[in-house]
Amino acid sequence: MSKFCKAKPLRTICEVHREMYDIIFQELKEFPRQAELIEKLETAYLMAKKMDAKLRQYNAGYGKDWWEAIHAGLVAETLKRRAGQ
């Protein structure tokens, strides 16, 4: 990983989108353009899902085992964090 990149290596773009959605939905309720911001975030999330599907198609299954192993942990962590809010 680059010394300039602060991203955690085991997170996906979709997980980052989910985290951003949680922040916007929970903490920016009074923001006048919240609905517009959420709509754009949902569009970005769908684009990321399509990009992920296309990249998986190119790699013909590469990384599937990795994702299955990581996904369960990511979901559990997200649900735990949301339950604590």
N, C-alpha and C positions, 0 to 999 in steps of 0.2 A: 504494500500500500504506500502511496505517495506520502511524503512528509507534509504535504500541503493539504491533503484530504483528511478531514476530521470524521468522516463517516465510519460507523462500526461495520466491519467486514461481513457480518452475518445477517445484516438487515437487507430487505428488498425495497425497491422503490415503492411498492404497494404498501408495505408496512409504514414507510415514512408518510405516505399519503393518509393512511388511517390515523396516524398520530396527529398530523396537521388537522384533519377533520375533527378529531376529539377536542383539540384546543380551540378551534374556531367555534364549534358548536357549544362547548361548555363555557368558554370565557369571553366570547365576543358577542353575547346575546344582545347587547345594546348597540352594537356596531351597525350603522345605518345600511351598509351594503353587505350584510352578512349573507343574505340569500344569494346574491350575485357571486360572492366569494366561494360559497359552498358549491354552487353550480359549476364554477370553473375548476374547482378541486375534483369534483366528481368526473368531469370531462378528462382531466389529467389522469385520474385513476383508471378510467376505461382505456385510455390510450396506452398506459403502462401495461395493462393486462393484455392488450392486443400485441404490443411489442414483445412481451414475454412469450406469448403463444407462437409468434413468428420465429423468434430466436430458438425456441425449443424445436420447432419444425426443422429449422436449418441444422440443428445439432442432432436430430433424430434420437431424442431420448437422453442426451447427455445431461447429467445433473439431476435426473429424476429422483434417484435414491437420496441424493443430498437434500433436495427440497422436502421430500417426505419426512426425513429425519429432523430437519430444522423446523418445518411448519408447525408440528405439534407443540414444540416449545414456544414458538412465537405466539401462537394462538392462546396458549395457557397464560403466558406473560401479559398479553394484552387484556384478557378477561380479568385477570387478577388486578391489574392497574385500574381498569374501569370500575371494578367492584369497590375499590378503595376510595373512589371519588365521591 
